[in-house]
Amino acid sequence: MKGVILAGGLGTRLLPMTKVTNKHLLPVYDKPMIFYPIQSLVNAGIKDIMLVTGGNSAGDFLQLLGNGREFGLKELHYTYQEGGDAGIADALDLAEDFADGGKIVVMLGDNIIERNICRAVADFFTQKEGAKVMLKEVPDPRRFGVAEIKDNRIFAVEEKPQNPKTNYAVIGIYMYDAEVFEIIKTLKPSNRGELEITDVNNAYIQRGAMTYEILEGWWTDAGTVESLYRATQLVAQNGANRLE
């Protein structure tokens, strides 16, 4: 399988730090933020990776990461998202040619995990078709897409609900078959003017083709000042991307 890391966006919640750089280039403890999702995919056995980025700092990723050999990659692929504010699904759509009809593991560039996704990726490799999402129980589910679960199945994902039905957030790690790109083509922009990844996930749910796994260990995004600070503390105290 191939991996796609989405590292575009405008990073407005991290201003003024992101006024002159992409948020995924900011440090989290002793490494740039973008190092963590790359290592997560590599730890799961994924060695063919594309980075989707944008904005005025896109060239800085190439200078920082080069061909990915620091991570044991033979080559790291890049593509550019115009604008950067059209949504996660819009960014993912740019990876269609790279996916080449196969399954992909998608990770948001500001997601950092304590352990690994090896088992989930292996399970998805044997899954005949459809999608898989990673869930994590969180204390503040209203910030996220929230999964409604019954009888070990996801019945729906609700984006940033005022009254969440569960505390299980759909975190920024998604696994899709090639149908994801056909689904994206059917989407219409949300009230925020974005193509929402939640709409992609609900399309798979309606087809009865969505599975899930609950992530072990801690997880955080790093897209706000508070979560960036929390991520730095967690990595400093516990490390990240552990294989045990």
C-alpha positions in Angstrom: 0.0 0.0 0.0 0.9 3.6 -0.5 0.8 6.5 2.0 -0.4 10.0 1.7 0.3 12.8 4.2 -1.8 15.9 4.0 0.3 18.9 5.0 -1.3 21.9 3.3 -3.8 24.3 4.9 -3.3 27.8 6.1 -2.6 27.2 9.7 -4.6 30.2 10.8 -5.1 28.8 14.3 -1.4 29.0 14.9 -0.9 32.6 13.8 1.5 34.5 14.0 3.8 31.5 14.0 2.5 30.4 10.6 2.7 33.8 9.0 6.1 32.9 7.5 6.0 29.1 7.5 3.8 26.1 7.1 2.5 24.8 10.4 3.8 21.3 9.7 7.4 22.7 9.7 7.0 23.9 13.3 8.9 22.0 16.0 7.3 19.4 18.2 9.9 18.8 20.9 13.1 17.9 19.0 11.8 17.3 15.5 9.7 19.2 12.9 6.0 18.2 13.1 6.0 16.6 9.7 8.6 14.0 10.8 6.0 12.3 13.0 3.4 11.2 10.5 6.1 10.1 8.0 7.6 7.9 10.7 4.2 6.5 11.6 3.7 5.3 8.0 7.2 4.0 7.7 6.8 2.0 11.0 3.6 0.4 9.5 5.7 -0.8 6.5 4.6 1.9 4.1 7.6 3.0 2.0 5.9 4.7 -0.9 4.7 8.1 0.4 3.3 11.3 -1.2 3.3 14.6 0.6 0.5 17.0 -0.3 1.4 20.6 0.7 0.8 24.2 -0.5 1.4 27.8 0.2 4.6 29.8 0.0 6.6 27.4 2.2 6.1 24.3 0.0 9.6 24.4 -1.2 10.9 24.2 2.3 9.5 20.6 2.6 11.8 19.6 -0.2 14.8 21.2 1.4 14.0 19.6 4.8 13.0 16.1 3.7 14.7 15.7 0.3 14.0 12.2 -1.1 13.1 10.8 2.3 16.2 8.7 2.8 16.5 9.8 6.4 13.4 7.7 6.9 14.6 4.7 4.9 12.6 5.7 1.8 13.9 5.4 -1.7 11.8 8.3 -2.8 9.4 10.8 -1.3 6.8 12.2 -3.7 5.3 15.7 -3.6 2.3 17.5 -5.0 1.0 21.0 -4.5 -2.5 22.1 -3.4 -3.6 25.4 -4.7 -5.2 27.7 -2.2 -5.0 25.4 0.8 -8.5 26.1 2.2 -10.7 23.8 0.1 -10.7 20.9 2.6 -9.1 17.6 3.4 -10.9 15.7 0.7 -9.8 18.3 -1.9 -6.2 17.8 -0.9 -6.6 14.0 -1.0 -8.0 14.2 -4.5 -4.6 15.3 -5.7 -3.1 11.9 -4.9 -5.3 9.9 -7.3 -2.6 9.3 -9.9 -0.1 8.4 -7.2 -2.5 5.9 -5.7 -2.7 4.2 -9.1 -5.8 2.2 -8.3 -4.5 0.7 -5.1 -5.3 1.1 -1.4 -3.9 4.1 0.5 -3.3 5.1 4.1 -3.9 8.8 4.6 -2.6 10.7 7.6 -3.0 14.4 8.5 0.4 16.1 8.9 -0.4 17.4 12.4 -1.3 14.1 13.9 1.1 12.5 16.4 0.7 9.1 18.0 2.4 7.4 20.9 2.5 3.9 19.4 1.8 2.7 15.9 -0.8 1.6 13.4 0.9 -1.6 12.3 -2.0 -3.9 13.1 -4.7 -1.6 11.6 -2.7 -1.3 8.3 -2.2 -5.1 8.2 -5.9 -5.7 8.8 -6.8 -3.2 6.1 -4.4 -4.9 3.6 -6.5 -8.0 3.9 -9.9 -6.2 3.9 -11.5 -6.9 0.5 -12.8 -3.4 -0.1 -14.0 -0.2 1.5 -12.4 1.9 4.2 -11.1 1.9 7.8 -10.8 4.8 10.2 -9.0 5.1 13.5 -10.9 6.2 16.5 -9.9 7.5 19.9 -11.9 8.3 23.0 -11.5 12.0 23.8 -12.7 14.4 26.5 -13.7 17.1 24.0 -15.5 15.3 21.2 -17.3 18.5 20.0 -14.0 19.5 18.3 -13.9 16.5 16.0 -15.9 14.2 13.7 -17.6 11.8 16.1 -18.5 8.2 15.4 -21.8 6.7 16.3 -21.1 3.1 17.1 -23.6 0.2 17.6 -22.9 -3.5 17.6 -19.3 -2.9 16.6 -20.2 -1.0 13.6 -20.1 2.7 12.7 -23.5 4.0 11.8 -22.6 7.6 11.1 -19.9 10.3 11.6 -21.1 13.7 12.7 -18.8 16.7 12.2 -18.2 18.8 15.4 -21.6 18.0 17.0 -23.0 20.1 19.8 -24.4 17.0 21.5 -22.1 14.1 20.6 -23.6 10.6 20.7 -20.2 9.1 21.8 -16.8 10.3 22.9 -15.1 8.5 20.0 -13.4 11.0 17.7 -12.4 10.0 14.1 -8.7 11.0 14.2 -6.7 12.0 11.2 -5.7 8.5 10.1 -7.8 7.1 7.3 -7.5 4.0 5.0 -9.3 3.9 1.6 -9.6 1.7 -1.5 -9.6 3.3 -4.9 -13.3 4.2 -4.7 -12.4 7.2 -2.5 -11.6 9.3 -5.6 -14.9 8.5 -7.2 -16.6 9.5 -4.0 -14.7 12.8 -3.8 -15.9 13.7 -7.3 -19.5 13.5 -6.0 -19.0 15.8 -3.0 -20.4 19.3 -2.7 -18.7 22.0 -0.6 -20.0 22.3 3.0 -21.1 25.4 4.7 -17.5 26.1 5.3 -16.8 26.0 1.6 -14.7 22.8 2.0 -14.9 19.2 0.7 -15.3 17.4 4.0 -13.5 14.1 4.8 -16.5 13.3 7.0 -18.7 13.2 3.9 -16.3 10.7 2.4 -16.4 8.5 5.5 -20.2 8.7 5.6 -20.4 7.6 2.0 -18.5 4.5 2.8 -20.7 3.9 5.9 -23.8 4.1 3.7 -22.3 1.4 1.5 -21.7 -0.8 4.5 -18.0 -0.7 3.7 -16.5 1.0 6.7 -14.5 -0.7 9.5 -12.7 0.9 12.4 -10.0 0.3 15.0 -9.5 2.1 18.3 -6.0 3.6 18.6 -3.9 2.5 21.5 -1.7 4.9 23.4 -2.1 8.7 23.3 -2.9 10.7 20.3 -3.0 14.4 19.6 -3.2 16.8 16.8 -1.0 19.9 16.8 -3.1 22.4 15.0 -3.8 24.9 17.8 -1.4 26.6 20.2 -2.8 24.5 23.0 -2.5 21.2 21.2 1.0 22.1 19.9 2.1 22.7 23.4 0.4 19.4 24.5 2.1 17.5 21.7 5.5 18.8 22.7 4.9 17.7 26.3 3.7 14.3 25.4 6.6 13.6 23.1 9.1 14.9 25.6 7.7 12.7 28.4 6.8 9.5 26.5 8.3 9.6 23.0 6.3 8.9 19.9 5.8 6.2 17.2 6.9 3.4 19.5 6.8 0.0 18.0 6.2 -2.0 21.2 
